Amino acid sequence: GLIASTPGGAADGQQPAGGGADEAGGDDAQNGADGSHTPQKNEDDEPPASRLKTGQWSADEHERFLALMGKHGRAWTKIAKEMRTRDAYQVTSHAHKFLNKQQHTLAA
């Protein structure tokens, strides 16, 4: 935990109450060279922005979008996570354009 230092508290040669250097992050058992403390990459994490596609959606992407929309409904974030090529903003934008176009087609 965090230890607040008081004037003269550490200068008198005594360790502050509650522990010593181990609490300050010097414990090699937790921060070892083997990387055991490094968080593992989760498969559900979004890909880096550099891997996301931009511009027009391919036919394959649109088909995948439709299938995932059937599975998740209008949960755009869930759809984006499963698509892995578009972020939630792109999926939302595509969905709104698609649904508006579909609505206008039905009205005509």
N, C-alpha and C positions, 0 to 999 in steps of 0.2 A: 504494500500500500504506500501511499504518499506520506512522507514524514515532514512536518513543518519544523524548520529549525528556529530555535529561539536564540537571541543574542547570548553568546558565551556558552551555549549548550554543547556544541561539538568541540569547542576550543579547549575545554577543560580535560580532554583526553578520554572522556567516557563516551560510549556509544549511545545514541539516542534510544529511548525505549521503543521496543517493538522490532528490533533487528539491526542488521548491519548491512554490509555491501551486497549480500544476496538479494535483498529486496530492491536494490537500485538497478537490477538488471544484469548483475555480474555473474549470475549462476549459470555455469556452462552446461548444466544438465538440461536446462530449458532452452538455451540458445546455442546448442552444440553445433559443431562443424558438420555433423551428419545431416543437417537440414530438417531435423525432426520438428522444429518449432515453426517452420515455414508452412503457411496454409497451402493445402493442396488445391489444385485447380479443379473446380467442380464442372462436370459435363454440362450442367444446366446454365453455366455462366454465359453471358452474351459474348460473342466474338469481339475482338477489338474493332474499333470503327474503321480501321484500314482494310478489314476484310469484308465490310459490308458493301453490297452493290449499290450503285446509284443509277439514276436515269430510269428509262423505260423498263417495265417488268417483262420478263420473258414469259412465253406461254407456259413453260414448266413451273415457273414461280407462281403464276396466276392459278394454275391447276392445284398446286400445293396449298395456296392460300384458300381456295374454295373448299378443299378437303378439310383443312384445319378449322375453317369457319363452321363446317358441319359438325366437327368434334367439339369445339370450344364456344360456339356462338359468337358473340361480339366481344369476347375477351381478347382485345388486340395485343396486349402484352404477352399473354400465353401463346398466341399465334406467332408473334415475333420470336419468342424464345425457341419455339420448335422449328421455325423456318431457318433461323441462323444466318440468313443472307440479308435480312432487312431488320431495322430497328423498329421499336414500337411506334415511333412517329411516322415512319414510312408506311407501316402496315395500316395505321389509322387513316392516313391520307388516301391510300389506295382503296381502302374499304369504303370511305365516304364517296369517293369518285365513282367506284363500282356500283354502290347502292343507289346513288343519285341517277346514274345512267340507266340502271335497271328500272328504276321508278318511272323515268321519263319514257322508256320503251313501252312499259305496261300501259301508260296513260295515252299513248298515241294510237 
